Amino acid sequence: MTEVVLFHHSQGLTPGVAVFADELRAVGHTVHTPDLFDGRTFDSLDEGQGYVEQIGFGEIIERGVRAAELLPQDAVYAGFSLGVLPAQKLAQTRPGARGALLFHACIPVSEFGAAWPNGVPVQVHAMEADPFFVEDIDAARALVSDSADAELFLYPGDQHLFTDNSLPSHDLDATKLLTQRTIGFLGSR
C-alpha cells in the first residue's frame, strides 16, 4: 500500500492524530507520525501557537524535513493545520513525492516553488466557515485552478481541527467523509 508521512497540528501529536493514523494503518497503509514538538502537547490552539511562535515556523518546517529524511522518498505527505507546512514543502520539493493531503490549511504554492509539481496529486480539506481556513481559501483555490490533479473539499461547519476526535472541535460526520476520501486518494497512489 502507500507510505504516508502525517504531521500533527499546533496542539501536538494528540491522541486524535494517532487515531486518524491508525485508521489509515487499518486499511493497509504505512503511516509515520513524526513528533515535531518532542512530546509536548497543548490544551488549546493558543497555547500551541505560542510555542510555535517561540521556536519559529521555519524551525517547524525544518523539523519535518529532517524527520522525512529518514523515511522513504516515495511517500504521500499529509498534515493537519500547522503540519501542512512541512507536508506541503516536502510534496513540492522532495523527489519521489506521491501526493499531498492538506487538512485544515493550504499555503500559497509560491512559498516552496514556482508551481505545484506535475504528477503530484493533492487534496485540500477544510470546513467552509473555519475562521483559520478563511485566510487560506484563496491559496487552495489557486492550487486547484493551476494544478491538473488537485481537489478542494469544503465541509459544512466552522470548526478548525474537526478531524481530531480528542478535541472539542471534532465533527464525526465530516471526519468520516474526509477519511473515506483520504483512503480513496491513498488507494490510487
C-alpha positions in Angstrom: 0.0 0.0 0.0 1.0 3.6 0.4 3.7 5.1 2.6 2.3 8.2 4.4 4.1 10.9 6.5 1.5 12.6 8.6 2.4 15.8 10.5 0.4 16.9 13.6 -1.2 20.3 14.3 -0.2 23.0 16.7 -1.6 21.2 19.7 0.9 18.5 19.1 0.8 14.7 18.5 -2.6 14.3 20.2 -4.5 11.0 20.7 -6.8 12.2 17.9 -4.0 12.4 15.4 -2.9 8.9 16.4 -6.4 7.6 15.9 -6.5 9.1 12.4 -3.2 7.5 11.6 -4.4 4.2 13.0 -7.5 4.3 10.7 -5.2 4.6 7.7 -3.0 1.8 9.0 -6.1 -0.4 9.5 -6.6 -0.4 5.7 -3.0 -1.3 5.0 -1.1 1.9 4.7 2.2 2.6 6.5 1.8 5.8 8.4 4.6 7.7 10.1 3.7 10.4 12.6 6.8 12.5 13.4 6.6 14.4 16.6 7.7 18.0 15.8 7.2 19.1 19.4 9.4 16.5 21.2 6.5 15.0 23.2 4.8 18.3 24.1 1.0 18.7 23.6 -1.1 21.7 24.4 -4.6 22.1 25.7 -5.6 24.9 23.3 -4.7 26.2 19.9 -3.5 29.4 21.5 -1.0 27.6 23.8 0.3 25.6 20.8 0.6 28.6 18.6 2.5 30.4 21.4 5.0 27.5 21.4 5.3 27.6 17.7 5.9 31.3 17.7 8.7 30.8 20.3 10.6 28.3 18.1 9.5 29.7 14.7 7.6 28.4 11.7 10.9 27.8 9.8 12.1 25.5 12.6 8.8 23.5 12.4 9.3 23.1 8.6 12.9 22.0 9.1 12.0 19.5 11.8 9.5 18.0 9.4 12.1 17.9 6.6 14.6 16.3 8.9 12.1 13.7 10.1 11.3 12.8 6.4 15.0 12.3 5.5 14.9 9.0 7.5 11.8 7.8 5.6 11.3 6.5 2.0 11.0 9.3 -0.6 8.0 7.8 -2.5 5.5 8.9 0.2 2.3 10.9 0.4 2.9 13.9 2.7 -0.1 14.9 4.9 -0.5 17.5 7.6 -3.1 18.9 9.9 -3.1 22.7 10.0 0.4 23.6 11.2 1.6 20.2 9.8 0.6 21.4 6.3 3.8 23.5 6.3 6.3 20.6 6.2 3.9 18.4 4.3 3.4 20.9 1.5 7.1 21.7 1.4 8.1 18.1 1.1 5.4 17.4 -1.6 6.6 20.3 -3.6 10.3 19.8 -3.2 11.2 16.2 -2.4 11.8 14.0 -5.4 9.6 11.0 -5.5 6.6 12.5 -3.7 3.5 10.6 -4.5 0.9 13.1 -3.3 -0.2 15.5 -0.6 -3.1 15.7 1.8 -3.6 19.2 3.3 -6.1 19.2 6.2 -7.4 22.5 7.6 -4.8 24.7 5.8 -3.1 25.5 2.5 0.0 27.6 1.9 0.5 29.6 -1.4 2.4 27.4 -3.7 4.9 30.2 -4.2 6.3 29.6 -0.7 8.0 26.5 -1.8 8.4 26.8 -5.6 7.2 28.4 -8.8 4.4 25.9 -9.4 2.9 22.7 -7.9 4.9 19.8 -9.3 3.5 17.8 -12.2 2.5 14.3 -11.3 2.0 15.0 -7.6 -1.8 14.9 -6.8 -3.1 16.9 -3.9 -6.3 17.2 -1.9 -7.2 20.1 0.4 -9.8 19.5 3.1 -11.4 22.2 5.4 -14.7 23.4 6.8 -16.2 26.2 4.7 -16.6 28.6 7.6 -13.4 27.7 9.5 -12.1 31.1 10.6 -8.5 29.9 10.2 -9.0 28.5 6.8 -10.6 31.7 5.5 -7.1 33.1 5.2 -6.1 30.0 3.2 -9.0 29.6 0.8 -7.5 31.7 -1.9 -4.3 29.7 -1.9 -6.3 26.5 -2.0 -8.4 27.7 -4.9 -5.3 28.8 -6.8 -3.7 25.5 -6.2 -6.8 23.7 -7.6 -7.1 26.1 -10.5 -3.4 25.8 -11.5 -2.8 22.1 -11.0 -4.0 19.2 -13.2 -4.6 16.8 -10.2 -5.8 18.9 -7.3 -9.1 18.9 -5.4 -10.6 21.1 -2.7 -13.2 19.7 -0.4 -15.2 22.0 1.8 -17.3 20.6 4.6 -20.3 22.3 6.3 -19.3 24.0 9.6 -16.9 26.3 11.2 -14.5 24.1 13.2 -10.8 24.2 12.6 -9.4 20.8 13.7 -12.6 18.9 13.1 -10.7 15.6 12.3 -9.1 15.3 15.8 -11.5 13.2 17.9 -9.6 14.2 21.1 -10.6 17.8 20.7 -14.0 19.6 21.3 -13.9 20.8 17.6 -14.3 17.2 16.4 -17.1 16.6 13.8 -17.9 12.9 13.4 -19.8 13.2 10.1 -17.3 15.4 8.4 -14.4 13.3 9.6 -16.0 10.1 8.3 -16.3 11.7 4.8 -12.8 13.1 4.9 -11.4 9.7 6.0 -13.3 8.0 3.1 -11.9 10.5 0.6 -8.4 10.2 2.1 -8.5 6.4 1.9 -9.6 6.6 -1.7 -6.8 9.0 -2.5 -4.2 6.8 -0.9 -5.6 3.7 -2.6 -5.0 5.2 -6.0 -1.3 6.0 -5.3 
